[in-house]
Every structure is written in structure tokens, then in C-alpha cells.
Amino acid sequence: MTPICRCAWADSSPMMAAYHDEEWGVPERDSRALWEKLMLDGFQAGLAWSIILRKREAFRAAFAQFDPEAVARFTSADVDRLVLDPGIVRSRAKIEATIGNARAYLAMQAAGEDFSSWIWGLVGGAPIVLGSGPVPTKTALSEQISKALKQRGFKFVGPVIVYAWMQAVGLVDDHAASCFKRAKASD
């Protein structure tokens, strides 16, 4: 059997290979799922993505399955509870940002701005396929999106976090040229 050629980072563990093969770079069009993944990328800042993947189900339990309406109602008591939750990354700033980001997400909805339509509109409705060469950590577009998110009240959405999110949700195709997913990323 011929071995599968993946992006190099995906071969670090079976968990990372499964994430790469089944999720990373697959275009996500559901607004709530896009928001959840952006929140998880915010928690990942400064950490390895494998940590967030291992804790993802605990994050979902802690944050009401990332239901923005439920999270927006979290109080300071919820923040105190979450800071003590060993199943998640216990950063008060990131927890508070997630609650604020739920409110910002809902404010976009209330203003008639669908999160998925908005973000996909910024990339022309289809994944941006990058050429070969080194994979950037941020781009002019991730800087633009970061700024637009911040203007809408989002936090922990700097251009590097936004670019990692863009890769994860298939807004850009950063699969290595030799990766078996490269040709399929925009399917």
C-alpha cells in the first residue's frame, strides 16, 4: 500500500493526521461552526494546536456547545467557574473574550450580517489557493479580516490567529503541493 502524503505537520500524531484528513482546510459554511473554530483558534494562541484538539470536547461542554446565545449570557460567575475548569485552557482573558465574541457575533446577526456570508464574501466565495513556497503566518487579507472583526467588537482575533482560522476552515488552501488533500480542498 502506498503511504499517504500529507502536510508535514499532520504526521506528528494519529490525532493530527485525522484532523488534517477530515477537517483542516475543508470549507466550512455554517456560521456557528465558523464562530466556534475562531474561538478555538483564539484559545490556541501561544499553544500547540494539539492541546486544543485534545481539549475540544471539554471546551464544547464548558461553552454550551459554542451556542453564541447561551455563551453571550455567561456572567462573571461563569468566568470564575471556567477559570477553574481543568478541561480547558484557563485563561481569564480568553474566556472573557469568548463571551464578548458571542455578543459581537449576535450583534452582527441582529444587524442582518450573517457571519458565514460575510467571511466567505471577503474571499470571493471560494477558497483562495496559494501557490507553492513558504506558508505565511499572516497575510494582508488576514490583517484586513482581523481589523474588521475588531471593529465589530471581537477580541483575540489578531492577524496570525485569523490566518490559522482561515486555513482551518478552508478559506485558504495551504495544503502542501504534494499533499493528497491539495486537489480536494476546494471540493
C-alpha positions in Angstrom: 0.0 0.0 0.0 1.3 3.4 -0.9 1.7 5.8 2.0 -0.5 8.8 2.1 1.4 12.1 1.5 0.1 14.7 3.9 1.2 18.2 5.0 4.3 17.6 7.2 2.7 18.8 10.4 -0.1 16.2 10.1 2.3 13.3 10.5 3.2 14.3 14.1 0.5 12.0 15.6 -2.6 9.9 14.6 -4.8 12.7 16.2 -3.2 15.4 14.0 -3.4 13.1 10.9 -7.1 12.5 11.4 -7.7 16.3 12.0 -5.8 17.0 8.8 -7.5 14.3 6.8 -11.1 15.0 8.0 -11.3 18.7 8.9 -8.4 21.0 8.3 -8.9 23.0 5.1 -12.4 21.7 4.4 -14.6 24.7 3.5 -16.9 25.4 6.5 -20.1 27.3 5.6 -22.0 27.1 8.8 -21.9 30.4 10.7 -22.0 28.8 14.2 -19.3 26.3 13.3 -17.1 29.1 11.8 -17.5 31.1 15.1 -16.7 28.0 17.2 -13.5 27.4 15.2 -12.5 31.0 15.5 -12.9 30.9 19.3 -10.8 27.7 19.5 -8.1 29.4 17.4 -8.1 32.2 19.9 -7.6 29.8 22.7 -4.8 28.2 20.8 -2.7 31.4 20.7 0.7 30.7 22.3 0.0 26.9 22.5 0.2 23.9 20.2 -3.0 23.1 18.2 -2.8 19.5 19.5 -3.6 20.8 23.0 -6.8 22.4 21.8 -7.8 19.3 19.8 -7.3 17.2 22.9 -9.5 19.6 24.9 -12.1 20.3 22.2 -14.9 18.3 23.8 -14.2 19.9 27.2 -14.4 23.3 25.5 -17.7 22.4 23.9 -19.1 21.3 27.3 -17.7 24.4 29.0 -19.1 26.8 26.4 -22.6 25.3 25.9 -21.6 23.6 22.7 -20.5 27.0 21.4 -24.1 28.2 21.2 -23.5 32.0 20.9 -26.8 32.9 22.5 -26.0 30.8 25.6 -22.4 32.0 25.8 -23.5 35.6 25.5 -25.5 35.2 28.7 -22.5 34.0 30.7 -21.8 36.0 33.8 -18.8 36.8 35.9 -19.7 33.7 38.0 -19.4 31.6 34.8 -16.0 33.2 34.1 -14.9 32.3 37.6 -16.2 28.7 37.1 -14.4 28.4 33.8 -11.1 29.7 35.1 -11.1 26.7 37.4 -12.1 24.1 34.7 -9.0 21.9 34.2 -10.5 20.6 30.9 -9.9 23.8 29.1 -7.3 26.5 28.7 -7.9 28.5 31.8 -7.0 32.0 30.6 -9.4 34.6 32.0 -8.7 36.9 29.1 -9.5 34.3 26.5 -12.6 33.2 28.4 -13.9 36.7 28.7 -13.1 37.3 25.0 -15.1 34.3 24.0 -18.1 35.6 25.9 -17.7 39.1 24.3 -17.2 37.5 20.9 -20.5 35.7 21.3 -22.1 39.1 21.9 -20.3 40.5 18.9 -21.4 37.6 16.7 -25.0 38.1 17.8 -24.7 41.9 17.2 -23.7 41.0 13.6 -26.8 38.8 13.3 -29.0 41.5 14.7 -27.6 43.9 12.1 -28.5 41.5 9.4 -24.9 40.4 8.8 -24.6 36.6 8.5 -21.2 35.5 9.7 -20.7 32.9 7.0 -21.9 35.1 4.2 -19.7 37.9 5.4 -16.5 35.9 5.8 -16.9 34.0 2.5 -17.7 37.2 0.8 -14.3 38.5 1.8 -12.6 35.7 -0.1 -14.8 35.8 -3.1 -17.0 32.8 -2.1 -14.3 30.2 -2.7 -11.1 29.1 -1.1 -8.0 31.0 -2.1 -5.5 28.6 -3.4 -2.0 29.7 -2.6 1.0 28.9 -4.7 4.0 26.9 -3.6 6.6 28.3 -1.3 6.7 29.0 2.4 3.3 29.1 4.2 2.7 32.6 5.7 1.7 33.1 9.3 -0.4 36.1 8.2 -1.4 37.9 5.0 -2.8 41.3 4.0 -6.2 39.6 3.9 -5.9 38.2 7.4 -4.9 41.6 8.6 -8.0 43.1 6.9 -10.3 40.5 8.4 -8.7 40.9 11.9 -9.3 44.6 11.7 -12.9 44.1 10.6 -13.6 41.6 13.4 -12.1 44.0 16.0 -14.3 46.8 14.6 -17.3 44.5 15.3 -16.1 44.0 18.9 -14.2 40.7 18.6 -11.1 40.1 20.7 -8.2 37.5 20.4 -8.6 37.8 16.6 -5.2 39.1 15.6 -4.0 38.5 12.0 -2.0 35.4 12.9 -4.9 33.8 14.7 -7.2 34.8 11.9 -4.9 33.3 9.3 -4.7 30.0 11.2 -8.5 30.0 11.3 -8.7 30.8 7.6 -6.5 27.7 7.0 -8.6 25.5 9.3 -12.0 26.4 7.8 -10.9 26.3 4.2 -11.0 30.0 3.4 -7.4 29.4 2.1 -5.9 26.2 0.7 -2.5 25.9 2.3 -2.1 22.2 1.9 1.4 21.3 0.7 1.7 20.9 -3.1 2.4 17.2 -2.5 -0.4 16.6 0.0 -3.2 14.4 -1.1 -5.7 17.0 0.1 -4.4 19.8 -2.0 -6.5 19.0 -5.1 -9.6 18.2 -2.9 -9.5 21.2 -0.5 -11.9 23.2 -2.6 -14.3 20.4 -3.4 
